[in-house]
Amino acid sequence: MEKETMMSDKDLSWFLGVEDETENESTSQEATAVPERESPTNKQDTENTMHSEPARNTESATVQRRISAKMRKKTLKAYKQAYLVPTKLNNRKAVYLSRETQERADFIVRRLGDRGSNLSSFVENIIRQHLEEYGEDIEKWRRL
């Protein structure tokens, strides 16, 4: 019963490790002073400034990072197909994770995974993809 209460108190951002980053971002933005720029002297300088330099306002940069719901659904679908597909494991071996990592990964599988998804399949798919992506490099590094 105690574990259920502990798990329900935490939201998805904690399990994904996003919470700490957002707190640090807001603190650093408040602490950083943006220097004032001298205003251009004529109309041509104003036009060049507007077209050639990106906006220096940090608030507008935050707004630009937003992704549409349609794009999020596409990326969620791709994520599910890559990592949350149930996999039949033969000749299994035990792999140990820290409690925090196990809780975070299990939370993701339960929230995002379909019926039949489990933590073992999730870990298997992540490691398979990693080995496919870096397999050639790992062989080169091994020979060094």
C-alpha positions, 0 to 999 in steps of 0.5 A: 500500500505504501508503494502505491501511494509513493508511485501515485505522488510522482508524475511522469516528469519525475520518472522521465527526469525532466523536472530537475532540468526545467527548474534549472532553466528557469533559475538560469534565465532569471539570473542571466542579464540580457545586455541592451543593444543600441538602436540602429540609426537608420531604417536600413540598419533596422531592416538588416537587424530584423532579418539577419539576427535571431530573436534574443528574447528567451521567452520566445525561444521557449514558445518555439520548442512546443510541438504540435499534438499531431507531431507528438502522436507521430513520435509517440507511435514511432517510440512505441514501435521501437521500444514498447513492442512485446518481445518473446525472450528465449534463453533469458538472463537476469539484468539488475537495475537500480530501484530508481531506474526500474521504477522509472522504466516500469512507469513508462511501460505501464503508461505508454505500453500496450497490452503485453508490454513489459519491462523486460521487453522494453530493456531488450528493445533498447539494448538491441537498438543500441547494439545495432546502431553502435555495433560497428563502432564497438567492434572498431573500439574493441580492436584498438 
